[in-house]
Amino acid sequence: MSDRFAHHLRLDQLRDGERLDLIADEGERRSIAERLGLAGLDRLEAHVSLSRTGPTIRAEGRIAAALEQRCVVTGEPVPAHIDEPFALLFMPEPETAGHEEEIELGEKDCDVVFYDGAAIDLGGAIGDTLALSIDPYPRSASADAALREAGVLTEEQASPFAALAALKKDRES
């Protein structure tokens, strides 16, 4: 992650049960908004509790954000609020025999963040969690009208059942 919201926590200084509040400042929010293609990011906070089992660090908490995206249809601003729980596992980078070997990740592994040094980047992981929490196709209130005006059919209108219903209606007329 290349934005400024990096919060590197040294492994030798982490305490089991430690609680942290990460609040992005204006520069960090601007950097994250740029990286995620957001029109604006007015607030980003994460409240985290850390626990440790050997080399594995578990970070659990809530992410809260107030942001503005652009409508995928009209380009109009679409405000959004995120307030979600999260759970992340920070684990040492797996040892691989060859550099070309692929690592298979299952569904339960999707929230695993690998680290290779003496620190974890909790801020980077929070930024990635935000990226996964935002609506990938935000729509403004006027999006449906703009699509109708452009002649785009709704899912219901384009379905095979709609076509059959139209045929039935024509036959009955």
C-alpha positions as CSV (number, residue, x, y, z in Angstrom):
1,M,0.0,0.0,0.0
2,S,1.5,3.3,-1.0
3,D,-0.7,5.8,0.9
4,R,0.5,7.6,4.0
5,F,-1.8,5.7,6.4
6,A,1.0,3.3,7.3
7,H,1.1,2.4,11.0
8,H,3.9,0.0,11.5
9,L,3.8,-1.9,14.8
10,R,7.0,-3.6,15.9
11,L,6.3,-7.2,16.9
12,D,8.6,-7.1,19.9
13,Q,6.5,-4.2,21.4
14,L,3.0,-5.7,20.8
15,R,1.2,-6.6,24.0
16,D,-1.6,-9.2,24.0
17,G,-4.9,-7.4,24.5
18,E,-3.5,-4.1,23.4
19,R,-6.2,-1.6,22.1
20,L,-5.5,1.0,19.5
21,D,-7.5,3.8,17.9
22,L,-6.2,4.8,14.4
23,I,-7.6,8.0,13.1
24,A,-6.5,9.2,9.7
25,D,-5.5,12.8,9.4
26,E,-6.4,15.0,6.4
27,G,-3.3,14.1,4.4
28,E,-3.7,10.4,5.1
29,R,-7.4,10.6,4.1
30,R,-6.5,12.5,0.9
31,S,-3.9,9.9,0.0
32,I,-6.3,7.0,0.6
33,A,-9.1,8.7,-1.3
34,E,-6.8,9.2,-4.3
35,R,-5.6,5.5,-4.2
36,L,-9.2,4.2,-4.0
37,G,-10.6,6.7,-6.6
38,L,-12.9,8.4,-4.1
39,A,-14.3,11.9,-4.6
40,G,-13.6,12.5,-0.9
41,L,-12.9,10.8,2.4
42,D,-14.0,13.0,5.3
43,R,-13.5,10.4,8.1
44,L,-11.6,7.2,8.6
45,E,-11.2,5.5,12.0
46,A,-10.4,2.1,13.2
47,H,-10.8,0.8,16.7
48,V,-8.7,-2.3,17.2
49,S,-7.9,-4.9,19.8
50,L,-4.8,-7.0,19.2
51,S,-4.1,-10.5,20.4
52,R,-1.1,-12.7,19.8
53,T,-0.5,-16.4,19.6
54,G,3.2,-17.1,18.8
55,P,4.0,-15.3,15.5
56,T,0.3,-14.8,14.6
57,I,-1.3,-11.5,15.5
58,R,-5.1,-11.1,15.4
59,A,-6.5,-7.6,14.9
60,E,-10.3,-7.3,15.6
61,G,-12.4,-4.2,15.7
62,R,-14.5,-1.7,13.8
63,I,-13.8,0.5,10.8
64,A,-15.8,3.7,10.4
65,A,-15.6,6.0,7.4
66,A,-17.6,8.8,5.8
67,L,-16.8,9.1,2.1
68,E,-18.0,10.4,-1.2
69,Q,-17.9,8.3,-4.4
70,R,-19.0,9.2,-8.0
71,C,-22.1,7.6,-9.5
72,V,-21.1,5.1,-12.2
73,V,-23.9,6.3,-14.4
74,T,-24.1,10.1,-13.9
75,G,-20.9,11.0,-12.2
76,E,-22.8,12.8,-9.5
77,P,-21.5,12.6,-5.9
78,V,-22.8,9.7,-3.8
79,P,-22.2,10.0,0.0
80,A,-21.6,6.7,1.8
81,H,-20.9,5.7,5.4
82,I,-19.1,2.6,6.4
83,D,-19.3,1.1,9.9
84,E,-18.3,-2.5,9.9
85,P,-16.5,-5.0,12.1
86,F,-13.3,-6.6,10.8
87,A,-10.9,-9.4,11.8
88,L,-7.5,-9.7,10.4
89,L,-4.7,-12.2,10.9
90,F,-1.1,-11.2,10.5
91,M,1.1,-14.2,9.8
92,P,4.7,-14.7,8.8
93,E,5.3,-15.0,5.1
94,P,5.1,-18.7,4.2
95,E,8.4,-20.4,3.3
96,T,8.3,-21.7,-0.3
97,A,10.6,-24.2,-1.9
98,G,10.6,-22.3,-5.2
99,H,9.9,-18.8,-6.2
100,E,7.3,-19.9,-8.8
101,E,5.2,-21.9,-6.4
102,E,1.6,-20.7,-6.0
103,I,-0.1,-20.4,-2.6
104,E,-3.7,-21.5,-2.5
105,L,-5.9,-19.4,-0.2
106,G,-9.3,-20.6,0.9
107,E,-12.2,-18.4,1.9
108,K,-11.2,-18.5,5.5
109,D,-7.7,-17.2,4.5
110,C,-9.0,-14.0,2.7
111,D,-8.4,-11.8,5.8
112,V,-4.8,-13.0,6.2
113,V,-2.0,-10.4,5.9
114,F,1.5,-11.8,5.5
115,Y,4.5,-10.0,7.0
116,D,8.1,-10.6,6.4
117,G,10.0,-8.5,8.9
118,A,9.9,-7.4,12.5
119,A,6.7,-5.3,12.1
120,I,3.2,-5.3,10.8
121,D,1.5,-2.5,8.9
122,L,-1.9,-2.2,10.6
123,G,-2.7,1.1,8.8
124,G,-2.1,-0.5,5.4
125,A,-4.4,-3.4,6.3
126,I,-7.1,-1.0,7.5
127,G,-6.9,0.9,4.2
128,D,-7.3,-2.4,2.3
129,T,-10.3,-3.3,4.5
130,L,-11.9,0.0,3.6
131,A,-11.3,-0.7,-0.1
132,L,-13.2,-4.0,0.2
133,S,-16.0,-2.3,2.2
134,I,-17.0,0.4,-0.3
135,D,-19.7,-0.1,-3.0
136,P,-17.9,-0.9,-6.3
137,Y,-20.8,0.5,-8.3
138,P,-22.3,3.5,-6.5
139,R,-25.5,4.9,-8.0
140,S,-27.1,8.3,-7.4
141,A,-30.8,8.8,-7.0
142,S,-31.0,10.0,-10.7
143,A,-29.1,7.0,-12.1
144,D,-32.3,5.0,-13.0
145,A,-33.8,7.9,-14.9
146,A,-30.6,8.5,-16.8
147,L,-30.4,4.8,-17.8
148,R,-34.1,4.8,-18.9
149,E,-33.4,8.0,-21.0
150,A,-30.4,6.3,-22.6
151,G,-32.6,3.3,-23.5
152,V,-30.9,0.8,-21.1
153,L,-33.3,-1.9,-19.9
154,T,-33.6,-2.9,-16.3
155,E,-32.8,-6.5,-15.3
156,E,-36.5,-7.3,-15.1
157,Q,-37.1,-5.9,-18.6
158,A,-34.2,-7.7,-20.1
159,S,-34.9,-11.1,-18.5
160,P,-36.2,-14.0,-20.6
161,F,-39.4,-14.1,-18.5
162,A,-40.1,-10.5,-19.5
163,A,-39.8,-11.5,-23.1
164,L,-42.2,-14.4,-22.5
165,A,-44.7,-12.2,-20.7
166,A,-44.6,-9.7,-23.7
167,L,-45.3,-12.6,-26.1
168,K,-48.2,-13.8,-24.0
169,K,-49.6,-10.3,-23.8
170,D,-49.4,-9.9,-27.6
171,R,-51.0,-13.3,-28.1
172,E,-53.9,-12.3,-25.8
173,S,-54.5,-9.0,-27.6
